[in-house]
Amino acid sequence: MPFTSTPLQFNNSSSRFARQGDKAMFDAIVADMLAHGGALAPSDHWNQNLGKTPSQSRISSYTESLYKEKYSNLALMLDPWVGVTGMQPLQAHSVTKYEPFLRALDHDRQLPGDLLAYGQKYGWRETDLGSLMDVALITAFNRITPASGERLRVFEVGGGYGRLAEAMLSMVPGKMHYVLVDAVPGSLMYAFLYMRQQFPDLKIGSFYNGDTYSQEFDCYIMPAWQTPSLPDRSFDIAINVESLQEMEQQHVDYYLPLFARLTVIGGLIYLSNARDYVFRGTWHLPAGWQPLLMCNTPRSWTADHPTMAFRNEEGDYRHEQRAHEAAFAAQINAWRNEQELMARMAVKEVPPQEQPRPMSFPLRLLKRAVR
């Protein structure tokens, strides 16, 4: 998959998140969600409360004041979408955290020589380093090359404002059809408004703009409850990054089989989520997913926060899946043991001969204690 000849740049780099919402579109999305969302409607963690627990806020309906407070400007939703750290302008400590991993993945030499200076010049946030990582991993494991005149077909659930879609369409231009699926009204609204702003020359469509779905769109936004209309084996790559972790069991149980149904045989499934955050249920991985990767990355902010890549196949790969899980569990246990030793060292309970050696990658990237 050919990259652009220059490192990642964003249109409107200094003002890309200064985008007002569209109240009429927002109201139409909410009405549609209430009428047709059913079990796929977002949970309280993501619905009206935007991360507040029910004990902190119990809002029974979307109100005018709620819209103004939470949804009226794209910048208001950066914290829920990418976190306090991810939304910060690029700083040296962020580059230090990501750069060794990114350099190792830079198979097409897309990184600028001075990552910090370049990122600051072009208005990058820390989350954009995560986008670079995602694109590099996806393209490394993808083995599908579209035939002449065809496009690579990508399906993403929970893409927020279009963070990864923007990077993919910018770095791998031209030959791509990208579908963004969400259930959160604010995400469905801003994904369309943001992508249309950032790519005025591309064909950007949305279910809520009255556009009928077609693979002729460069990027198309649709609600989750419209996905049953998508044909089997119609995408080459399926993606979820940092959103299954905030759903409930019924949501995860819907999307994983959906990925298996929509992705072509030999296609790529790419998942990156914390499994010790809001959702702590069971990940029922389809048996036909051949595991390619399971490891923590610089974005991992809990111990059990793997980025995973699978090949969608017709065989039974459950044994291989368990082997990857066992290796990853050993990694987590080693980190926990080291944290315990470090705590004991702090109160001088551990003799020097028992003190741990420095953590090796990727364990040294984890900065937070296990929840």
TIGUSE-563927 format. One record per residue (C-alpha): residue in one letter; x, y, z. Coordinates in steps of 0.001 Angstrom, whole numbers, padded with zeros to 6 digits, always signed. Example, Ala and Ser with C-alpha at 12.3 -4.5 7.8 and 13.67 -1.06 7.14 Angstrom:
BEGIN
A+012300-004500+007800/S+013670-001060+007140/
This chain:
BEGIN
M+000000+000000+000000/P+001879+003140-001147/F+002276+006045+001252/T+002486+009721+000402/S+005975+011004-000343/T+005880+013421+002630/P+005231+012909+006370/L+001731+013342+007756/Q+000251+016822+007453/F-003207+018020+008444/N-005331+020551+006637/N-006242+023536+008822/S-003499+022440+011224/S-003903+025375+013617/S-007706+025372+013681/R-008836+021859+012748/F-010719+021323+016030/A-012479+024709+015973/R-015672+023336+014489/Q-019216+024215+015536/G-021848+021507+015697/D-025024+021269+013646/K-027957+021241+016088/A-030507+020120+013489/M-028325+017168+012510/F-027666+016356+016160/D-031400+016293+016934/A-032065+014045+013942/I-029376+011603+015112/V-030747+011526+018663/A-034285+010914+017377/D-033046+008105+015152/M-031049+006564+018001/L-034046+006613+020332/A-036270+005084+017645/H-033916+002510+016138/G-030772+002208+018265/G-032131-000521+020517/A-029390-002597+022153/L-026769-000790+020056/A-027483+002602+021620/P-024458+003737+023649/S-024235+003072+027363/D-024418+005827+029990/H-020622+006039+029952/W-020813+007448+026428/N-024366+008591+025967/Q-025635+011812+027531/N-023149+011739+030395/L-019905+011702+028397/G-017918+009687+030889/K-019761+010562+034083/T-020977+007601+036090/P-024712+007299+036829/S-024040+008240+040442/Q-022606+011568+039292/S-025219+012425+036706/R-028487+010913+035598/I-029810+012893+032661/S-032997+011405+031268/S-032943+013115+027885/Y-030889+015356+025627/T-031642+018982+026427/E-030705+022320+024918/S-028406+023085+027828/L-026768+019656+027558/Y-026060+020223+023866/K-024466+023598+024536/E-022384+022248+027408/K-021164+018996+025852/Y-021694+018917+022085/S-021862+022413+020611/N-018182+022548+019620/L-015907+019752+018465/A-013172+020796+020909/L-015506+020066+023823/M-015420+016358+022946/L-011667+015918+022561/D-011310+014782+026165/P-013949+012018+025844/W-012581+010977+022440/V-008820+010933+023025/G-008304+011707+026728/V-006650+014581+028545/T-003184+013399+027530/G-004057+012666+023922/M-005554+016088+023295/Q-002441+017982+024461/P-000181+019697+021884/L+002864+017600+021073/Q+005563+017720+023744/A+009006+016178+024199/H+007880+013524+026693/S+005234+012271+024234/V+007817+011913+021481/T+010181+010128+023883/K+007409+007655+024688/Y+006409+006904+021092/E+009478+007485+018931/P+011427+004215+019489/F+008327+002202+018612/L+007482+004382+015624/R+011028+004268+014229/A+010992+000470+014366/L+007723+000461+012395/D+008755+003089+009851/H+009018+000632+006972/D+008258+003303+004351/R+010398+006041+005947/Q+007498+008337+006641/L+008739+009833+009899/P+010450+013229+009753/G+014002+013422+011049/D+013033+015654+013975/L+009653+014285+015044/L+009071+016868+017788/A+009894+019937+015688/Y+007873+018684+012733/G+004860+017774+014862/Q+004854+021108+016640/K+005172+022973+013340/Y+002117+021203+011912/G-000088+021314+014992/W+000066+017671+016076/R-001452+016460+019317/E-000180+013406+021226/T-003066+011387+019823/D-001621+011926+016333/L+001397+009826+017351/G-001081+007066+018112/S-002544+007523+014639/L+000916+007138+013093/M+001378+003944+015082/D-002005+002555+014025/V-001400+003292+010346/A+002060+001709+010478/L+000788-001471+012154/I-002253-001775+009899/T-000232-001354+006736/A+002461-003730+008030/F-000035-006570+008519/N-002382-005844+005629/R-001645-008080+002669/I-004481-007047+000375/T-003562-004937-002629/P-006598-003731-004580/A-006740-004568-008253/S-006288-001776-010752/G-009240+000597-010598/E-010391-000701-007194/R-009976+000694-003678/L-008914-000672-000327/R-012096-000974+001745/V-011829-000095+005443/F-014510-000411+008129/E-014042+001246+011535/V-016324+001182+014564/G-016094+003954+017146/G-013769+006288+015268/G-014901+009445+017088/Y-014343+012561+014991/G-012356+010572+012404/R-008897+010575+014018/L-007604+007422+012326/A-009674+007829+009157/E-008041+011227+008627/A-004555+009776+008998/M-005292+006816+006730/L-006830+008964+003995/S-003948+011458+004286/M-001070+008967+004329/V-002496+006407+001909/P-004356+008688-000501/G-006564+007975-003442/K-007351+004275-003390/M-009462+003965-000236/H-013124+003600+000728/Y-013481+004242+004476/V-016679+003626+006468/L-017016+005104+009948/V-019648+003484+012164/D-020696+004844+015554/A-023634+004964+017932/V-022781+008153+019840/P-024745+011157+018458/G-021846+013570+018938/S-019453+011264+017088/L-021865+010668+014211/M-022360+014411+013824/Y-018739+015513+014091/A-017259+012682+012045/F-019155+014031+009049/L-018539+017717+009782/Y-014853+017202+010531/M-014025+014897+007622/R-015850+017172+005170/Q-013875+020143+006528/Q-010522+018331+006347/F-011052+016767+002907/P-012976+019248+000752/D-011826+017459-002399/L-013006+013989-001329/K-016506+012573-001492/I-017672+012488+002143/G-021138+011096+002838/S-023357+010493+005830/F-026591+008679+006537/Y-027730+011877+008285/N-026884+014036+005301/G-029408+012052+003281/D-026702+010160+001374/T-027450+006595+000303/Y-024525+004328+001125/S-022250+003508-001781/Q-018652+002404-002187/E-018234+005449-004409/F-017728+007535-001255/D-014175+008102-000070/C-015560+008219+003465/Y-019084+007429+004661/I-020531+007788+008177/M-023388+005576+009363/P-025025+004561+012666/A-024412+001088+014048/W-028043+000069+013593/Q-027687+000463+009823/T-024848-002084+009555/P-027126-005109+008918/S-027617-003690+005408/L-023906-004017+004584/P-023096-007081+002458/D-020922-009935+003675/R-017199-009882+002822/S-017332-006280+001638/F-014294-004880+003506/D-010582-005636+003492/I-009802-004212+006938/A-011921-003847+010101/I-010769-001576+012949/N-011644-000682+016507/V-009370+001536+018597/E-010105+002578+022183/S-013885+002276+022061/L-014903-001342+022675/Q-013253-000754+026053/E-016059+001684+026930/M-019004-000444+025807/E-021095-003183+027388/Q-021160-006919+026752/Q-024009-006765+024235/H-022095-004202+022170/V-018862-006215+022081/D-020848-009376+021295/Y-022379-007575+018313/Y-019294-005941+016815/L-016830-008846+016892/P-019067-011166+014798/L-019905-008167+012595/F-016207-007747+011830/A-015973-011451+010980/R-018997-011187+008656/L-017965-008034+006838/T-014249-008729+006385/V-013049-010708+003382/I-011238-013995+003909/G-007600-013038+004327/G-008577-009556+005516/L-007206-007812+008604/I-008874-007219+011977/Y-007137-004533+014056/L-008166-003963+017696/S-006523-001771+020347/N-008318-001541+023684/A-007815-001664+027439/R-009404-004772+028916/D-009241-003546+032516/Y-011127-000281+032051/V-014921+000229+031775/F-015584-003034+029915/R-014236-005998+031859/G-016407-008639+030284/T-015567-011475+027922/W-014058-011020+024462/H-015590-013814+022381/L-013107-013814+019518/P-014334-015650+016406/A-012559-018994+015979/G-011500-018067+012449/W-009329-015140+013554/Q-005688-016117+013116/P-003658-014079+015649/L-000775-012009+014311/L-000006-009576+017150/M-000896-009079+020818/C+001200-006615+022811/N+001111-003400+024757/T+002242-000266+022940/P+003202+003300+023874/R-000525+004101+024010/S-001145+001460+026689/W-002117+003229+029881/T-003181+000133+031821/A-001375-003203+032114/D-003973-005158+030113/H-004173-002834+027110/P-003166-004871+024059/T-003070-003911+020435/M-004136-007000+018487/A-004068-007940+014819/F-005827-010959+013300/R-006248-012459+009867/N-009880-013332+009101/E-009750-016966+007957/E-012046-019983+007649/G-010116-022332+009960/D-010099-022760+013744/Y-007378-020686+015401/R-008493-020875+019023/H-005323-022704+020094/E-003166-019980+018583/Q-005323-017318+020237/R-004823-018967+023633/A-001053-019132+023060/H-000928-015389+022412/E-003092-014749+025469/A-000793-016870+027646/A+002288-014991+026470/F+000583-011653+027059/A-000608-012741+030528/A+002983-013647+031432/Q+004023-010147+030376/I+001392-008585+032617/N+002350-010807+035581/A+006016-009890+035170/W+005082-006225+035271/R+002938-006701+038374/N+005747-008554+040139/E+008169-005793+039277/Q+005798-003147+040580/E+005496-005058+043851/L+009276-005324+044158/M+009695-001634+043444/A+007161-000811+046170/R+009057-003002+048642/M+012336-001417+047633/A+010876+001966+048490/V+010518+000831+052123/K+013839-001084+052008/E+012326-004570+052265/V+014209-006030+049284/P+017929-006923+049465/P+020062-005717+046509/Q+020444-009206+044991/E+016651-009468+044597/Q+016157-006043+043072/P+014685-006173+039552/R+016539-005369+036387/P+015219-002488+034209/M+012038-003359+032347/S+012419-004350+028727/F+010093-003185+025950/P+007146-003039+025977/L+006780-003269+029757/R+008790-000113+030424/L+006164+001840+028515/L+003506+001225+031141/K+003291+004158+033492/R+000245+003356+035587/A-000430+000742+038218/V-002758-002133+037417/R-006320-001243+038336/
